[in-house]
Amino acid sequence: MGNLGGYQTMTTLAKKVGGPGALVVVTAVVGWVIGRGAEAGGKNVFRAVKATAKKRNAPCSTKGQVFDVVSDGKDGKGLALRAGDQYGVMECDGEAILIEVLGGTDNPYFTSAQFLASVSGFPSAEKINAE
């Protein structure tokens, strides 16, 4: 009696779609649609992950460069730069920039590219992305 429920369900479905042959066709088509949808979704996810990884692993175009600070500024995270200071870029990862203030005692500092562009000749995010 345990299999009777499954058999009864299959029989009912076959009757609704026009017989066992039609049920096989409907099952195959639905399976194909689900498979293609999963494949397309998987490809989109793969492309998005690949693009994110490529952007994240992009080389730091300002690494090793030294910039002059032209106006005073604080980034709100403990970094205060004054006009006349110099800093060197050690590494960058997207918007996060690791710098060393030349002659500073509490190096290194993480700060944003936006802050550095506001107080020095550091290229803005638009200029970096254009390169």
TIRO-2110 file (N, C-alpha, C; in Angstrom, 1 decimal):
// TIRO-2110
0.8, -1.2, 0.0, N, 1, A
0.0, 0.0, 0.0, CA, 1, A
0.8, 1.3, 0.0, C, 1, A
2.1, 1.2, 0.4, N, 2, A
3.0, 2.3, 0.5, CA, 2, A
3.2, 3.0, -0.8, C, 2, A
3.3, 2.2, -1.9, N, 3, A
3.6, 2.8, -3.3, CA, 3, A
2.3, 3.3, -3.9, C, 3, A
1.2, 2.9, -3.4, N, 4, A
-0.1, 3.3, -4.1, CA, 4, A
-0.2, 4.8, -4.2, C, 4, A
0.2, 5.5, -3.2, N, 5, A
0.1, 7.0, -3.2, CA, 5, A
0.9, 7.6, -4.4, C, 5, A
2.1, 7.2, -4.6, N, 6, A
2.9, 7.7, -5.7, CA, 6, A
2.4, 7.3, -7.0, C, 6, A
1.9, 6.0, -7.1, N, 7, A
1.3, 5.5, -8.4, CA, 7, A
0.1, 6.3, -8.7, C, 7, A
-0.7, 6.6, -7.7, N, 8, A
-2.0, 7.3, -7.9, CA, 8, A
-1.7, 8.7, -8.3, C, 8, A
-0.7, 9.3, -7.8, N, 9, A
-0.3, 10.7, -8.2, CA, 9, A
0.2, 10.7, -9.6, C, 9, A
1.0, 9.7, -10.0, N, 10, A
1.5, 9.7, -11.4, CA, 10, A
0.3, 9.4, -12.4, C, 10, A
-0.6, 8.6, -12.0, N, 11, A
-1.8, 8.3, -12.9, CA, 11, A
-2.6, 9.5, -13.0, C, 11, A
-2.9, 10.3, -11.9, N, 12, A
-3.7, 11.5, -12.0, CA, 12, A
-3.0, 12.5, -12.9, C, 12, A
-1.7, 12.7, -12.7, N, 13, A
-0.9, 13.6, -13.6, CA, 13, A
-1.0, 13.2, -15.1, C, 13, A
-0.8, 12.0, -15.3, N, 14, A
-0.9, 11.5, -16.7, CA, 14, A
-2.3, 11.8, -17.3, C, 14, A
-3.3, 11.6, -16.6, N, 15, A
-4.6, 11.9, -17.1, CA, 15, A
-4.8, 13.3, -17.4, C, 15, A
-4.3, 14.2, -16.5, N, 16, A
-4.4, 15.6, -16.7, CA, 16, A
-3.7, 16.1, -18.0, C, 16, A
-2.6, 15.5, -18.3, N, 17, A
-1.8, 16.0, -19.5, CA, 17, A
-2.1, 15.3, -20.8, C, 17, A
-3.0, 14.2, -20.7, N, 18, A
-3.4, 13.5, -21.9, CA, 18, A
-2.8, 12.2, -22.1, C, 18, A
-2.3, 11.6, -21.0, N, 19, A
-1.8, 10.2, -21.1, CA, 19, A
-0.3, 10.1, -20.7, C, 19, A
0.2, 8.9, -20.6, N, 20, A
1.6, 8.7, -20.2, CA, 20, A
2.6, 9.2, -21.1, C, 20, A
2.4, 9.2, -22.4, N, 21, A
3.3, 9.7, -23.4, CA, 21, A
3.4, 11.2, -23.3, C, 21, A
2.3, 11.9, -23.1, N, 22, A
2.3, 13.3, -22.9, CA, 22, A
3.0, 13.7, -21.6, C, 22, A
2.8, 12.9, -20.6, N, 23, A
3.5, 13.1, -19.3, CA, 23, A
5.0, 13.1, -19.4, C, 23, A
5.5, 12.1, -20.2, N, 24, A
7.0, 12.0, -20.5, CA, 24, A
7.5, 13.2, -21.2, C, 24, A
6.7, 13.7, -22.2, N, 25, A
7.1, 14.9, -22.9, CA, 25, A
7.1, 16.1, -22.0, C, 25, A
6.1, 16.3, -21.2, N, 26, A
6.0, 17.4, -20.3, CA, 26, A
7.1, 17.4, -19.3, C, 26, A
7.4, 16.2, -18.8, N, 27, A
8.5, 16.1, -17.8, CA, 27, A
9.9, 16.4, -18.4, C, 27, A
10.1, 15.9, -19.7, N, 28, A
11.3, 16.2, -20.4, CA, 28, A
11.5, 17.7, -20.6, C, 28, A
10.4, 18.4, -21.1, N, 29, A
10.5, 19.8, -21.4, CA, 29, A
10.7, 20.6, -20.2, C, 29, A
10.0, 20.3, -19.1, N, 30, A
10.1, 21.0, -17.8, CA, 30, A
11.6, 20.8, -17.3, C, 30, A
12.1, 19.6, -17.4, N, 31, A
13.5, 19.4, -17.0, CA, 31, A
14.5, 20.1, -17.8, C, 31, A
14.3, 20.2, -19.1, N, 32, A
15.2, 20.9, -20.0, CA, 32, A
15.1, 22.4, -19.6, C, 32, A
13.9, 23.0, -19.4, N, 33, A
13.8, 24.4, -19.1, CA, 33, A
14.5, 24.7, -17.7, C, 33, A
14.3, 23.9, -16.8, N, 34, A
14.9, 24.1, -15.5, CA, 34, A
16.5, 24.0, -15.6, C, 34, A
16.9, 23.0, -16.4, N, 35, A
18.4, 22.9, -16.6, CA, 35, A
19.0, 24.0, -17.3, C, 35, A
18.3, 24.5, -18.3, N, 36, A
18.8, 25.7, -19.1, CA, 36, A
18.8, 26.9, -18.2, C, 36, A
17.8, 27.1, -17.4, N, 37, A
17.7, 28.2, -16.5, CA, 37, A
18.8, 28.2, -15.5, C, 37, A
19.1, 27.0, -14.9, N, 38, A
20.2, 26.9, -14.0, CA, 38, A
21.5, 27.2, -14.6, C, 38, A
21.7, 26.7, -15.9, N, 39, A
22.9, 26.9, -16.6, CA, 39, A
23.2, 28.4, -16.8, C, 39, A
22.1, 29.1, -17.3, N, 40, A
22.2, 30.5, -17.6, CA, 40, A
22.5, 31.3, -16.3, C, 40, A
21.8, 30.9, -15.2, N, 41, A
22.1, 31.6, -13.9, CA, 41, A
23.5, 31.3, -13.5, C, 41, A
23.9, 30.1, -13.6, N, 42, A
25.3, 29.8, -13.2, CA, 42, A
26.3, 30.6, -14.0, C, 42, A
26.1, 30.7, -15.3, N, 43, A
27.0, 31.5, -16.1, CA, 43, A
27.1, 32.9, -15.7, C, 43, A
25.9, 33.5, -15.4, N, 44, A
25.9, 34.9, -14.9, CA, 44, A
26.6, 35.1, -13.6, C, 44, A
26.4, 34.1, -12.7, N, 45, A
27.1, 34.2, -11.4, CA, 45, A
28.6, 34.1, -11.6, C, 45, A
29.0, 33.2, -12.5, N, 46, A
30.4, 33.0, -12.8, CA, 46, A
31.0, 34.3, -13.4, C, 46, A
30.3, 34.9, -14.3, N, 47, A
30.8, 36.1, -14.9, CA, 47, A
31.0, 37.2, -13.9, C, 47, A
30.0, 37.3, -13.0, N, 48, A
30.0, 38.4, -12.0, CA, 48, A
31.2, 38.2, -11.0, C, 48, A
31.4, 36.9, -10.6, N, 49, A
32.5, 36.6, -9.7, CA, 49, A
33.8, 36.9, -10.3, C, 49, A
33.9, 36.5, -11.6, N, 50, A
35.2, 36.7, -12.4, CA, 50, A
35.5, 38.2, -12.5, C, 50, A
34.4, 39.0, -12.8, N, 51, A
34.6, 40.5, -12.9, CA, 51, A
35.0, 41.1, -11.6, C, 51, A
34.4, 40.6, -10.5, N, 52, A
34.7, 41.2, -9.2, CA, 52, A
36.2, 40.8, -8.8, C, 52, A
36.6, 39.6, -9.1, N, 53, A
37.9, 39.1, -8.8, CA, 53, A
39.0, 39.9, -9.6, C, 53, A
38.6, 40.2, -10.9, N, 54, A
39.5, 40.9, -11.8, CA, 54, A
39.7, 42.3, -11.3, C, 54, A
38.6, 43.0, -10.9, N, 55, A
38.7, 44.3, -10.3, CA, 55, A
39.4, 44.4, -9.0, C, 55, A
39.2, 43.4, -8.2, N, 56, A
39.9, 43.3, -6.9, CA, 56, A
41.4, 43.1, -7.0, C, 56, A
41.8, 42.3, -8.0, N, 57, A
43.2, 42.0, -8.2, CA, 57, A
43.9, 42.9, -9.2, C, 57, A
43.2, 44.0, -9.5, N, 58, A
43.8, 45.0, -10.4, CA, 58, A
45.1, 45.6, -9.8, C, 58, A
46.1, 45.8, -10.6, N, 59, A
47.3, 46.4, -10.0, CA, 59, A
47.1, 47.8, -9.5, C, 59, A
47.9, 48.2, -8.5, N, 60, A
47.8, 49.5, -7.9, CA, 60, A
48.6, 50.4, -8.8, C, 60, A
48.0, 51.3, -9.5, N, 61, A
48.7, 52.2, -10.4, CA, 61, A
49.5, 53.3, -9.7, C, 61, A
49.2, 53.5, -8.4, N, 62, A
49.9, 54.6, -7.7, CA, 62, A
50.9, 54.0, -6.7, C, 62, A
51.0, 52.7, -6.6, N, 63, A
51.9, 52.0, -5.7, CA, 63, A
53.4, 52.6, -5.9, C, 63, A
54.0, 53.0, -4.8, N, 64, A
55.4, 53.4, -4.9, CA, 64, A
55.5, 54.9, -5.1, C, 64, A
54.4, 55.6, -5.5, N, 65, A
54.5, 57.0, -5.8, CA, 65, A
54.4, 57.8, -4.5, C, 65, A
55.1, 59.0, -4.5, N, 66, A
55.0, 59.9, -3.4, CA, 66, A
54.2, 61.1, -3.8, C, 66, A
53.3, 61.6, -2.9, N, 67, A
52.5, 62.7, -3.1, CA, 67, A
52.7, 63.8, -2.1, C, 67, A
52.6, 65.0, -2.5, N, 68, A
52.7, 66.2, -1.6, CA, 68, A
51.3, 66.6, -1.2, C, 68, A
51.1, 66.8, 0.1, N, 69, A
49.9, 67.3, 0.7, CA, 69, A
49.8, 68.8, 0.5, C, 69, A
48.7, 69.3, -0.1, N, 70, A
48.5, 70.7, -0.4, CA, 70, A
47.6, 71.4, 0.5, C, 70, A
46.7, 70.7, 1.2, N, 71, A
45.8, 71.3, 2.2, CA, 71, A
45.6, 70.4, 3.4, C, 71, A
45.4, 71.0, 4.5, N, 72, A
45.2, 70.2, 5.8, CA, 72, A
43.9, 69.4, 5.7, C, 72, A
43.9, 68.2, 6.3, N, 73, A
42.7, 67.4, 6.3, CA, 73, A
42.8, 66.3, 7.3, C, 73, A
41.7, 65.8, 7.8, N, 74, A
41.6, 64.7, 8.7, CA, 74, A
40.6, 63.7, 8.1, C, 74, A
40.9, 62.4, 8.1, N, 75, A
40.0, 61.4, 7.5, CA, 75, A
39.0, 60.8, 8.5, C, 75, A
39.1, 61.3, 9.8, N, 76, A
38.1, 60.8, 10.8, CA, 76, A
38.5, 59.4, 11.3, C, 76, A
39.6, 58.9, 11.0, N, 77, A
40.0, 57.6, 11.5, CA, 77, A
41.4, 57.7, 12.1, C, 77, A
41.8, 58.9, 12.5, N, 78, A
43.1, 59.0, 13.1, CA, 78, A
44.2, 59.6, 12.2, C, 78, A
44.0, 59.7, 11.0, N, 79, A
45.0, 60.3, 10.1, CA, 79, A
44.8, 61.8, 9.9, C, 79, A
45.8, 62.6, 10.2, N, 80, A
45.7, 64.0, 10.0, CA, 80, A
46.9, 64.4, 9.1, C, 80, A
46.6, 65.0, 8.0, N, 81, A
47.7, 65.4, 7.1, CA, 81, A
47.7, 66.9, 7.0, C, 81, A
48.9, 67.5, 7.0, N, 82, A
49.0, 69.0, 6.9, CA, 82, A
49.7, 69.4, 5.6, C, 82, A
49.4, 70.5, 5.2, N, 83, A
50.1, 71.0, 3.9, CA, 83, A
51.6, 71.0, 4.1, C, 83, A
52.2, 70.4, 3.1, N, 84, A
53.7, 70.3, 3.2, CA, 84, A
54.1, 68.8, 3.5, C, 84, A
53.2, 68.0, 4.1, N, 85, A
53.5, 66.6, 4.4, CA, 85, A
53.7, 65.9, 3.0, C, 85, A
54.4, 64.8, 3.1, N, 86, A
54.4, 63.9, 2.0, CA, 86, A
54.1, 62.5, 2.4, C, 86, A
53.5, 61.7, 1.5, N, 87, A
53.2, 60.3, 1.8, CA, 87, A
53.4, 59.5, 0.6, C, 87, A
53.8, 58.2, 0.9, N, 88, A
54.0, 57.3, -0.2, CA, 88, A
52.9, 56.2, -0.2, C, 88, A
52.5, 55.8, -1.3, N, 89, A
51.5, 54.7, -1.4, CA, 89, A
52.1, 53.4, -1.4, C, 89, A
51.7, 52.6, -0.4, N, 90, A
52.3, 51.2, -0.2, CA, 90, A
51.5, 50.2, -1.0, C, 90, A
50.2, 50.3, -0.9, N, 91, A
49.3, 49.3, -1.5, CA, 91, A
47.9, 49.9, -1.7, C, 91, A
47.1, 49.4, -2.6, N, 92, A
45.7, 49.8, -2.7, CA, 92, A
44.8, 48.6, -3.0, C, 92, A
43.6, 48.7, -2.6, N, 93, A
42.6, 47.7, -2.9, CA, 93, A
41.3, 48.4, -3.0, C, 93, A
40.9, 48.7, -4.3, N, 94, A
39.7, 49.4, -4.5, CA, 94, A
39.8, 50.8, -3.9, C, 94, A
38.9, 51.2, -3.0, N, 95, A
38.9, 52.5, -2.4, CA, 95, A
39.9, 52.6, -1.2, C, 95, A
40.3, 51.5, -0.7, N, 96, A
41.2, 51.5, 0.5, CA, 96, A
42.6, 51.6, 0.0, C, 96, A
43.3, 52.6, 0.6, N, 97, A
44.7, 52.9, 0.3, CA, 97, A
45.6, 52.8, 1.5, C, 97, A
46.7, 52.1, 1.4, N, 98, A
47.6, 52.0, 2.5, CA, 98, A
48.8, 52.9, 2.2, C, 98, A
49.0, 53.9, 3.1, N, 99, A
50.0, 54.9, 2.9, CA, 99, A
51.0, 54.9, 4.1, C, 99, A
52.2, 55.5, 3.8, N, 100, A
53.2, 55.8, 4.8, CA, 100, A
53.4, 57.3, 4.7, C, 100, A
53.2, 58.0, 5.8, N, 101, A
53.5, 59.4, 5.9, CA, 101, A
55.0, 59.5, 6.1, C, 101, A
55.7, 60.2, 5.2, N, 102, A
57.1, 60.3, 5.3, CA, 102, A
57.5, 61.1, 6.5, C, 102, A
58.3, 60.6, 7.4, N, 103, A
58.7, 61.3, 8.6, CA, 103, A
57.7, 61.1, 9.7, C, 103, A
56.6, 60.3, 9.5, N, 104, A
55.6, 60.1, 10.5, CA, 104, A
56.0, 58.9, 11.5, C, 104, A
55.4, 58.9, 12.6, N, 105, A
55.8, 57.9, 13.6, CA, 105, A
54.8, 56.8, 13.8, C, 105, A
53.6, 57.0, 13.4, N, 106, A
52.5, 56.0, 13.5, CA, 106, A
52.1, 55.3, 12.2, C, 106, A
53.1, 55.1, 11.4, N, 107, A
52.8, 54.5, 10.1, CA, 107, A
52.6, 53.0, 10.2, C, 107, A
51.9, 52.4, 9.3, N, 108, A
51.2, 52.9, 8.1, CA, 108, A
49.7, 53.3, 8.4, C, 108, A
49.0, 53.9, 7.5, N, 109, A
47.6, 54.3, 7.7, CA, 109, A
46.8, 53.7, 6.5, C, 109, A
45.6, 53.3, 6.8, N, 110, A
44.6, 53.0, 5.8, CA, 110, A
43.7, 54.1, 5.7, C, 110, A
43.4, 54.6, 4.5, N, 111, A
42.5, 55.7, 4.3, CA, 111, A
41.9, 55.5, 2.9, C, 111, A
41.0, 56.4, 2.5, N, 112, A
40.3, 56.3, 1.3, CA, 112, A
41.0, 57.2, 0.2, C, 112, A
40.8, 56.7, -1.0, N, 113, A
41.3, 57.5, -2.2, CA, 113, A
40.6, 58.8, -2.3, C, 113, A
39.4, 58.9, -1.9, N, 114, A
38.6, 60.1, -1.9, CA, 114, A
39.3, 61.2, -1.0, C, 114, A
39.6, 60.7, 0.2, N, 115, A
40.3, 61.6, 1.2, CA, 115, A
41.6, 62.1, 0.6, C, 115, A
42.4, 61.2, 0.1, N, 116, A
43.7, 61.6, -0.4, CA, 116, A
43.6, 62.6, -1.6, C, 116, A
42.6, 62.3, -2.4, N, 117, A
42.4, 63.2, -3.6, CA, 117, A
42.0, 64.6, -3.1, C, 117, A
41.3, 64.7, -1.9, N, 118, A
40.9, 66.0, -1.5, CA, 118, A
42.0, 66.8, -0.8, C, 118, A
43.1, 66.2, -0.4, N, 119, A
44.2, 67.0, 0.3, CA, 119, A
45.5, 67.0, -0.5, C, 119, A
45.5, 66.2, -1.7, N, 120, A
46.8, 66.2, -2.4, CA, 120, A
46.5, 65.9, -3.9, C, 120, A
47.6, 65.7, -4.6, N, 121, A
47.4, 65.4, -6.0, CA, 121, A
47.1, 64.0, -6.4, C, 121, A
46.7, 63.2, -5.4, N, 122, A
46.3, 61.8, -5.6, CA, 122, A
45.2, 61.7, -6.6, C, 122, A
45.3, 60.9, -7.6, N, 123, A
44.2, 60.8, -8.6, CA, 123, A
42.9, 60.4, -8.1, C, 123, A
41.8, 61.0, -8.5, N, 124, A
40.5, 60.6, -8.0, CA, 124, A
40.1, 59.2, -8.6, C, 124, A
39.1, 58.6, -8.0, N, 125, A
38.7, 57.3, -8.4, CA, 125, A
38.3, 57.2, -9.9, C, 125, A
37.8, 58.3, -10.5, N, 126, A
37.4, 58.3, -11.9, CA, 126, A
38.7, 58.2, -12.8, C, 126, A
39.7, 58.9, -12.4, N, 127, A
41.0, 58.9, -13.1, CA, 127, A
41.6, 57.5, -13.0, C, 127, A
41.6, 56.9, -11.8, N, 128, A
42.2, 55.6, -11.7, CA, 128, A
41.4, 54.5, -12.5, C, 128, A
40.1, 54.6, -12.5, N, 129, A
39.3, 53.7, -13.3, CA, 129, A
39.5, 53.9, -14.8, C, 129, A
39.8, 55.1, -15.3, N, 130, A
40.0, 55.4, -16.7, CA, 130, A
41.3, 54.7, -17.1, C, 130, A
42.3, 54.6, -16.2, N, 131, A
43.6, 54.0, -16.6, CA, 131, A
43.4, 52.5, -16.8, C, 131, A
END
